[in-house]
Amino acid sequence: MQTPGFHPRAALTALALSLATCAAAAQGWPAKPITLVVPFPPGGSSDVLARALTTPLSQSLGQPVIVESKPGAGATLGADYVAKAKPDGYTLLMGAVHHTIATSVYKKLPYDFEKSFAPVTTVALVPNVLVINAKSPATDVKSLIALAKASPGKLSYGSNGNGTVQHLIGTQFSSQTGIDILHVPYKGSAPLTTDLLGGQVDMSFDTLPPVVQHIKGGKLRALAVTTARRSSTLPDVPTLAEAGLKDFDQGTWFGILAPVGTPKEVVAKLNAEMVRIIQSPDFRKRMEEAGAEPVGNTPAEMAAQIRDDTAKYAKLVKDAKVAID
């Protein structure tokens, strides 16, 4: 039985016109500058990766790709902005593993990270590293733990905000070692690193790019990387597992996402151009210098990564009893 007022031919015509409009828009894309939203302040890993990608991407697309910082609320403010943007390929997000954690940490997010975005590609995987000020008396993980146990609640660690991977690593580190350390959330790596260098915070579990030059320059001391394998950038620095923390394997990935509903042709073109850049020798060299491992996968592979990490961190968040209203 046909619904009153419903005309199949008219509906099919409208659908065909809609598909034709989308295809035409995709063919003419990009016709204006593209904005890549970084949900952290300038100077952090997401900003470093974004700028390394956007320069060659601007050249290949023939339009400027502008990096715009929208920090706050553990990277969720920038994500919300992009989720609500017009799905036309002109507003993109530099997403990260933090967003899969936020799904479980924040009780009321204004978007669904798995449903509100169309994955494009994972740009790079970046090891996190436990670093302290070089003036600290601790010389390794064991002596840092002893120092913390001697003064419960006195030592502090900084993160890129509540619900970020640095926050969760700090919680897991504290739980496994039985120490009491204070969590100090920042809006991003740049202000955190400034305070770490100045002695306002005692340690961090940040990604390598913001701190690697300070480590090599002797201002910060790297005690361990948080991934299962050592970093090729800091081959002499042990893993936390090697330092006695069983099965410790946490790192950070960064990738590009568009608002859901972005034409598939646009997503496919973005993926093709970005993967070509990510796999280029110049980009790989820049990533090696920053301590990152370039990826460049398919949208489907990135979607699977997001789905798996969301489930993985949901359990870790529950076990650590981390929650934000």
C-alpha positions, -999 to 999 in steps of 0.1 A, spaced: 0 0 0 14 34 -10 17 60 16 -6 90 9 14 119 -7 43 97 -15 53 96 -52 80 70 -60 90 87 -93 94 121 -76 115 105 -48 138 87 -72 142 119 -92 151 138 -60 176 111 -50 192 111 -85 195 149 -84 211 147 -49 236 122 -60 244 142 -91 249 173 -70 273 155 -47 292 140 -76 295 174 -92 307 190 -60 333 163 -55 346 167 -90 351 205 -84 367 200 -50 387 217 -38 376 251 -50 386 271 -19 410 268 11 406 238 35 408 241 73 425 214 93 414 218 130 440 208 156 423 203 190 454 213 209 475 245 212 505 250 187 537 232 195 524 198 204 526 165 184 493 171 166 504 205 155 538 193 143 522 165 123 495 187 109 520 213 96 543 186 82 513 173 62 496 205 51 525 221 33 528 194 6 490 188 7 484 225 -2 508 221 -32 492 188 -44 456 201 -41 462 235 -55 445 252 -25 458 264 9 453 239 37 452 261 69 459 247 104 436 262 130 440 254 167 409 249 188 421 235 221 402 226 252 384 198 271 409 171 263 406 177 225 368 174 225 361 210 217 379 209 184 362 175 176 328 189 183 335 219 160 344 196 131 315 172 138 291 201 134 308 215 103 293 213 68 304 179 53 319 193 21 356 184 26 366 219 36 368 213 74 389 184 87 400 172 121 435 161 133 421 133 155 440 112 179 437 83 203 426 108 229 392 109 212 386 72 216 394 76 253 371 106 257 342 85 246 344 66 279 357 94 301 332 122 293 296 113 303 280 137 279 299 143 246 280 164 220 291 140 193 298 103 187 334 98 176 326 65 157 294 79 140 300 116 136 332 114 115 344 98 82 380 85 87 405 95 60 439 81 72 461 76 102 491 99 98 515 85 123 521 66 155 540 84 182 556 67 213 549 84 247 578 88 270 582 93 307 603 124 312 615 144 342 634 176 346 672 169 343 677 185 378 656 157 394 676 133 416 659 104 399 680 87 373 657 58 363 622 45 368 631 26 400 646 57 417 616 78 406 592 54 422 613 54 454 613 92 454 575 93 450 570 67 478 592 88 501 569 118 496 533 106 489 512 131 469 541 156 465 552 147 430 531 157 400 526 147 364 512 168 336 490 157 308 474 173 277 441 174 296 416 152 314 408 120 295 438 121 272 462 92 268 488 109 290 462 111 318 454 74 314 491 64 313 497 84 345 468 67 362 480 33 350 516 41 361 504 52 395 483 21 400 509 -4 389 537 11 410 515 19 441 526 56 442 505 87 449 512 114 423 492 145 415 476 149 380 479 184 365 459 188 333 470 213 306 455 223 273 483 209 254 520 199 251 535 234 247 524 248 281 530 214 298 566 213 285 572 249 295 562 240 331 582 208 331 613 227 320 606 253 347 601 227 375 564 236 381 555 200 373 577 170 380 571 146 351 550 139 320 541 110 298 539 131 267 546 121 231 581 124 217 579 154 193 574 182 220 602 169 242 628 151 221 650 181 215 650 190 252 660 153 259 688 155 234 698 189 247 701 176 283 673 197 298 649 168 303 657 132 312 639 103 295 634 74 319 613 51 297 590 49 267 555 36 273 552 14 242 560 -23 240 591 -16 218 619 9 222 618 41 201 642 42 172 647 79 180 658 71 216 672 35 213 690 36 246 658 45 266 641 13 280 604 5 279 583 7 310 579 -31 307 617 -35 308 617 -13 339 594 -38 356 559 -26 347 543 -57 332 525 -56 299 527 -18 297 520 -8 261 505 27 254 512 50 225 495 77 206 482 78 170 471 109 150 449 108 120 427 129 97 389 128 98 361 146 80 325 152 91 303 122 84 284 127 51 315 141 33 313 128 -3 331 95 -7 349 109 -37 363 137 -16 374 113 12 390 90 -15 409 119 -30 421 132 4 432 97 13 451 92 -20 469 125 -17 477 121 20 490 86 17 512 96 -11 527 124 10 530 102 42 549 75 23 573 100 6 609 101 17 607 137 28 578 131 51 594 100 65 626 119 73 606 146 91 588 120 112 620 102 121 634 135 133 603 141 154 602 106 168 571 95 149 563 65 128 544 74 96 514 52 87 491 62 58 463 35 59 429 33 43 397 48 57 384 13 66 416 5 84 414 37 104 378 31 112 387 -4 126 415 11 146 391 36 162 366 9 169 392 -14 186 407 14 206 373 27 218 366 -8 232 402 -12 246 402 22 265 366 17 277 379 -11 299 410 8 310 389 38 319 365 16 339 393 -1 357 410 32 365 377 48 375 383 79 355 352 100 348 344 136 339 310 152 340 
